Amino acid sequence: MIAKSPTVTVTIRAIMARINRKLAHDGQILKVSRSAAEKQNLGAYHVLDTNTNAVTAYHIADLAKWIADEFPGMLKPFEKIEG
């Protein structure tokens, strides 16, 4: 019998809270694009600088890959993103 490694599912909301706590130190926030025009111009997710109201990162389609690139170690090896 093969033992499965335990995995914990983390919701998108929890991941966004983790990211926003990290980004808050730099005066930034991760936003979800809501309208069709916003999704076309900025992608599914984008990072907004709260001081200048300027978009600093856009077209973030794969949130898990972006987290791994920008914030290594934020997701533990046993965690997976919901969905």
N, C-alpha and C positions, 0 to 999 in steps of 0.2 A: 504494500500500500504506500502510495506517494503522499507525503504530507504537503498540503498547500501552505504557502506563506500567507500570513494574515494581511489583509488589506483593509484600509479604512477609506470610505468615500467622503470626500470633502466637497461641500457645495460651492457653487460659483460665488455666492454671497460671502461665504467665509474666506475664500481666496481673495476676493476683492478687498475685504476688510484688512487682510494681512498686507496686501500690496499698498493700499492707501496709507496704512500706518508707516510703511517704509518711505513712501513718496512724500509724506507730510513734512519730513525733515528738510526736503528741498523745495517746499512750497508747491507741490504738484499733487494731482489727483487723477485716478483712472476713471474714465467715464464710459458708459455704454451708449452707443449711437442708437437713437430711437427712430427717427424718421428715415424714410427711404433715401432722401437726398443726403442726409448726414451719413448714412451707411455707404452710399456711393462715393462720397467725397473723403470720408475719414476712415472707413472700414467699420468692423463690428465694435471695436474698442479703440479708444484713443486716450492719450495722456495730456492733461491740460495744466499749464502753469497758472496757479491761482493769483500770482502777483501781477503778471502782465496780460492774463487772459489769452495767452497764445498756446496753440497746440504744439507740443514738443515731440510727440511720437504718434503716428497714425498707421492705419491699415494693419492693426494687430488682429489677425484672424484666428490664429492658433494660440490661445492663451497659455496652454501648458508649455509649448515650445518657447514662447516669449518669457515666461517666468524662469525657465531653466537657463536661458541666455542672460537675462538681466539680473536675476536674483537667485544665484545658485545656492542650493541648500534650503530654500524656502519650503519646498515640498519634500517631505521625508520619503525614503525609498518605499515605505509601505503605504503611502497615500496615493490616491488617484482622484482626479477631478470628476465630479458628477457629470454624466451625460456624454 
